[in-house]
Amino acid sequence: MDELLKKTNQINAILNHHFSNEIDTFYFGDIENPILVKFIEEYFHECGFEIKTVPFYNHFIIDINDIDNKIKIISKLNSIISNDDNIVPLSKSDAYFINDNYKYKTEFSINEIFWAIENGLAFGYKINNDNNNNNKNNNGVNIVVDENEEKKINNSNNLSLDVKVLLKVKAKLTLSSIENNIIPLCSVAYDNTPSNSLIEKLGFKYSYSVTTMIISKNKINFIY
């Protein structure tokens, strides 16, 4: 490594060493500055790497440390929920159904869903008093929500998801988070106007926007 550093620029040598011996892909997460994003894209493109930049996401938060705001939000959420008995906690059997049918899942999704269920942060909505559970042929729809996004599963009848239902379930989740002294957080794609609007109706306030960059080894083309 010392000999390599003598022959070339230190930064290029370090990158060359790690990418050729250890790393195929790495991530820049939670980048707020668009100028920095452009700089990283241009630099690694010139070095022969493939770059994927995720669209910016808006981060929203509810400040539960502000007692007056907390009381106001709880009142708003209870008004949205309006004692709807069709909002029910999800079970572990629901988790498998959701994981099998949710197309955006990752290898960690099932554990994330289990965690949400075990901590009272996952809810479903009954339609016609019939829980969906693992039955794909009834007239139900399950919605599981964590702090970051809504995961929606429509059954085989392709029922449309009512925005009012989604708002109620999200309100129930948010209320449960507050009751468990968990700061409600939510991330929404910057150009997803309906979801941004829905989040604001729940009392979330915009905090900041970030993106994630994925850099993959295509070919090493450093200039010495």
KOLZAPA-376572 format. One record per residue (C-alpha): residue in three letters; residue number from 0; x, y, z; chain. Coordinates in pm, 1 decimal. Layout:
N
aa  i  u  v  w  ch
ala  NUM  X  Y  Z  A
...
This chain:
224
aa  i  u  v  w  ch
met  0  0.0  0.0  0.0  A
asp  1  287.7  237.9  82.7  A
glu  2  439.7  177.2  -258.5  A
leu  3  105.1  243.9  -427.1  A
leu  4  69.5  573.9  -244.8  A
lys  5  407.3  685.6  -372.4  A
lys  6  299.1  631.2  -733.2  A
thr  7  -33.4  810.2  -732.1  A
asn  8  -265.5  1050.9  -562.0  A
gln  9  -356.9  937.1  -210.9  A
ile  10  -734.5  952.2  -256.3  A
asn  11  -727.7  756.2  -582.1  A
ala  12  -492.9  500.6  -432.6  A
ile  13  -716.5  437.3  -134.2  A
leu  14  -1026.6  403.9  -353.6  A
asn  15  -843.3  177.9  -595.2  A
his  16  -719.8  -43.7  -314.4  A
his  17  -1057.2  -86.8  -146.5  A
phe  18  -1268.8  -127.9  -459.2  A
ser  19  -1032.7  -378.9  -616.8  A
asn  20  -994.9  -586.7  -301.6  A
glu  21  -1293.7  -545.5  -71.8  A
ile  22  -1590.2  -331.0  -178.7  A
asp  23  -1822.3  -370.3  -477.1  A
thr  24  -2093.0  -127.9  -368.3  A
phe  25  -2121.3  143.9  -108.7  A
tyr  26  -2376.5  404.6  -8.7  A
phe  27  -2390.2  773.1  72.2  A
gly  28  -2697.0  809.7  292.4  A
asp  29  -2902.7  1109.2  404.2  A
ile  30  -2735.9  1368.6  183.0  A
glu  31  -2913.8  1702.5  216.5  A
asn  32  -2709.0  1920.5  -18.5  A
pro  33  -2793.9  1894.1  -393.4  A
ile  34  -2456.9  2052.0  -478.0  A
leu  35  -2278.1  1770.7  -292.6  A
val  36  -2490.5  1514.5  -477.5  A
lys  37  -2385.0  1661.3  -812.2  A
phe  38  -2018.5  1667.4  -708.3  A
ile  39  -2024.6  1300.0  -601.8  A
glu  40  -2203.9  1198.1  -921.9  A
glu  41  -1954.4  1377.0  -1146.0  A
tyr  42  -1647.8  1255.9  -957.9  A
phe  43  -1738.5  887.4  -949.9  A
his  44  -1871.0  893.7  -1305.6  A
glu  45  -1531.1  1017.0  -1424.5  A
cys  46  -1371.9  735.6  -1224.0  A
gly  47  -1576.9  474.8  -1409.5  A
phe  48  -1840.5  388.8  -1150.5  A
glu  49  -2213.4  339.7  -1190.3  A
ile  50  -2415.6  582.3  -979.1  A
lys  51  -2779.6  554.0  -876.4  A
thr  52  -2927.8  851.7  -693.7  A
val  53  -3257.9  795.3  -514.6  A
pro  54  -3508.8  1082.2  -555.9  A
phe  55  -3512.2  1322.9  -263.2  A
tyr  56  -3738.3  1233.9  29.0  A
asn  57  -3909.3  1480.9  258.3  A
his  58  -3874.0  1403.5  628.4  A
phe  59  -4160.2  1498.3  859.0  A
ile  60  -4176.6  1496.8  1238.7  A
ile  61  -4416.7  1564.6  1524.0  A
asp  62  -4255.2  1740.2  1819.2  A
ile  63  -4391.8  1559.9  2125.0  A
asn  64  -4158.4  1750.3  2358.3  A
asp  65  -4374.9  2057.3  2304.1  A
ile  66  -4656.6  1972.5  2546.7  A
asp  67  -4907.8  2216.1  2397.1  A
asn  68  -4839.1  2080.5  2048.8  A
lys  69  -4863.2  1722.2  2177.0  A
ile  70  -5206.8  1784.1  2329.6  A
lys  71  -5324.5  1953.8  2010.2  A
ile  72  -5202.4  1665.7  1790.8  A
ile  73  -5359.4  1398.4  2012.3  A
ser  74  -5693.4  1578.0  1987.4  A
lys  75  -5659.2  1599.8  1607.8  A
leu  76  -5571.6  1229.6  1577.0  A
asn  77  -5861.4  1117.3  1796.4  A
ser  78  -6093.4  1327.8  1581.9  A
ile  79  -5968.6  1153.4  1266.4  A
ile  80  -5994.9  805.9  1420.6  A
ser  81  -6344.0  888.6  1555.8  A
asn  82  -6370.9  567.4  1759.9  A
asp  83  -6368.1  350.7  1446.7  A
asp  84  -6372.9  -9.1  1576.0  A
asn  85  -6269.2  -140.0  1235.5  A
ile  86  -5909.5  -31.0  1306.6  A
val  87  -5746.4  -337.7  1463.0  A
pro  88  -5391.7  -443.8  1558.5  A
leu  89  -5226.9  -682.1  1315.9  A
ser  90  -5112.7  -1030.1  1416.5  A
lys  91  -4805.0  -1230.8  1320.0  A
ser  92  -5015.9  -1430.7  1074.4  A
asp  93  -5090.5  -1101.6  897.6  A
ala  94  -4716.9  -1035.4  874.9  A
tyr  95  -4656.7  -1338.2  653.0  A
phe  96  -4943.8  -1246.2  421.9  A
ile  97  -4814.4  -891.3  388.1  A
asn  98  -4456.1  -1001.1  331.6  A
asp  99  -4563.7  -1248.1  62.0  A
asn  100  -4762.1  -986.1  -128.9  A
tyr  101  -4576.1  -659.6  -72.4  A
lys  102  -4365.0  -604.0  -384.1  A
tyr  103  -4132.2  -346.5  -229.5  A
lys  104  -4004.7  -578.0  44.3  A
thr  105  -3639.6  -634.3  126.5  A
glu  106  -3471.1  -918.2  311.6  A
phe  107  -3538.6  -728.8  634.5  A
ser  108  -3910.0  -658.5  575.9  A
ile  109  -4052.6  -954.2  769.1  A
asn  110  -3847.7  -865.3  1077.7  A
glu  111  -3952.0  -500.7  1049.0  A
ile  112  -4318.1  -602.2  1030.8  A
phe  113  -4279.3  -836.5  1330.1  A
trp  114  -4115.0  -555.6  1526.4  A
ala  115  -4399.9  -316.4  1442.4  A
ile  116  -4660.9  -573.6  1547.4  A
glu  117  -4484.4  -660.0  1873.6  A
asn  118  -4453.4  -291.6  1964.5  A
gly  119  -4811.8  -195.6  1883.8  A
leu  120  -4718.6  -6.0  1568.6  A
ala  121  -4905.5  -206.5  1303.2  A
phe  122  -5276.5  -184.3  1230.3  A
gly  123  -5528.5  -317.6  981.8  A
tyr  124  -5873.4  -207.4  874.4  A
lys  125  -6169.7  -445.2  865.3  A
ile  126  -6415.5  -417.0  579.0  A
asn  127  -6761.0  -573.6  617.7  A
asn  128  -6648.8  -691.4  963.0  A
asp  129  -6422.7  -948.4  801.1  A
asn  130  -6051.5  -950.3  884.6  A
asn  131  -5826.6  -1020.5  591.1  A
asn  132  -5567.4  -1226.9  778.2  A
asn  133  -5427.5  -1489.6  537.8  A
asn  134  -5742.0  -1524.3  328.1  A
lys  135  -5691.5  -1354.6  -6.5  A
asn  136  -6045.6  -1416.4  -127.1  A
asn  137  -6257.0  -1220.0  119.2  A
asn  138  -6359.6  -857.1  101.6  A
gly  139  -6090.8  -719.3  330.6  A
val  140  -5784.6  -508.5  295.9  A
asn  141  -5491.4  -496.4  534.4  A
ile  142  -5269.2  -198.5  585.3  A
val  143  -4953.3  -219.3  791.1  A
val  144  -4774.4  99.9  874.7  A
asp  145  -4441.2  172.4  1040.6  A
glu  146  -4285.8  509.1  1121.4  A
asn  147  -4158.2  558.8  769.6  A
glu  148  -4422.8  446.4  523.1  A
glu  149  -4757.0  283.7  458.5  A
lys  150  -4753.9  -71.3  326.1  A
lys  151  -5081.0  -143.6  150.2  A
ile  152  -5206.5  -485.6  42.0  A
asn  153  -5515.3  -517.9  -175.5  A
asn  154  -5685.2  -855.4  -194.6  A
ser  155  -5753.0  -1060.2  -507.9  A
asn  156  -6067.8  -856.1  -577.8  A
asn  157  -5839.6  -554.6  -629.9  A
leu  158  -6027.7  -328.4  -392.1  A
ser  159  -5928.5  33.9  -414.3  A
leu  160  -5774.3  178.6  -99.9  A
asp  161  -5990.6  454.3  45.5  A
val  162  -5781.3  758.0  137.4  A
lys  163  -6000.9  812.8  443.7  A
val  164  -5922.8  459.9  560.8  A
leu  165  -5552.3  516.1  509.3  A
leu  166  -5572.2  844.3  699.8  A
lys  167  -5746.1  673.1  992.3  A
val  168  -5494.9  389.1  1010.9  A
lys  169  -5203.6  628.6  988.4  A
ala  170  -5364.9  841.6  1260.2  A
lys  171  -5397.4  533.9  1483.1  A
leu  172  -5031.9  448.1  1430.7  A
thr  173  -4922.8  804.5  1502.3  A
leu  174  -5131.7  815.3  1819.0  A
ser  175  -4987.2  481.5  1932.0  A
ser  176  -4635.8  614.2  1875.1  A
ile  177  -4705.8  922.6  2086.0  A
glu  178  -4867.4  715.6  2363.4  A
asn  179  -4551.3  500.8  2372.6  A
asn  180  -4334.9  814.2  2386.4  A
ile  181  -4193.3  746.0  2038.7  A
ile  182  -4135.1  1054.6  1825.8  A
pro  183  -4342.7  1008.6  1507.4  A
leu  184  -4127.7  1032.7  1195.9  A
cys  185  -4225.0  991.8  832.5  A
ser  186  -4043.2  1000.8  499.2  A
val  187  -4225.4  1073.5  173.1  A
ala  188  -4096.1  1115.1  -181.6  A
tyr  189  -4070.3  1486.5  -252.3  A
asp  190  -4296.4  1463.9  -559.8  A
asn  191  -4562.7  1242.5  -398.4  A
thr  192  -4814.0  1521.2  -347.8  A
pro  193  -5104.0  1307.0  -213.3  A
ser  194  -4887.2  1144.5  55.6  A
asn  195  -4724.8  1473.6  153.3  A
ser  196  -5071.6  1623.1  193.0  A
leu  197  -5194.5  1326.0  397.7  A
ile  198  -4899.7  1349.1  636.2  A
glu  199  -4959.4  1718.5  695.9  A
lys  200  -5325.6  1648.3  779.8  A
leu  201  -5201.6  1433.5  1069.1  A
gly  202  -5005.7  1722.8  1215.0  A
phe  203  -4659.9  1632.0  1086.5  A
lys  204  -4428.1  1923.5  1011.2  A
tyr  205  -4166.3  1927.2  736.7  A
ser  206  -3813.2  1891.0  873.3  A
tyr  207  -3566.5  1842.0  586.8  A
ser  208  -3507.5  1654.9  258.7  A
val  209  -3242.3  1394.3  186.3  A
thr  210  -3135.5  1149.7  -79.7  A
thr  211  -2931.1  830.0  -91.3  A
met  212  -2660.8  749.3  -346.3  A
ile  213  -2552.8  399.5  -446.2  A
ile  214  -2206.2  368.5  -602.3  A
ser  215  -2127.5  38.8  -775.7  A
lys  216  -1802.7  -87.0  -922.0  A
asn  217  -1826.7  -97.4  -1299.9  A
lys  218  -1471.1  -49.8  -1407.0  A
ile  219  -1168.4  104.2  -1242.9  A
asn  220  -1044.2  394.7  -1447.5  A
phe  221  -842.8  616.4  -1218.0  A
ile  222  -603.3  857.1  -1385.4  A
tyr  223  -258.9  842.3  -1231.6  A
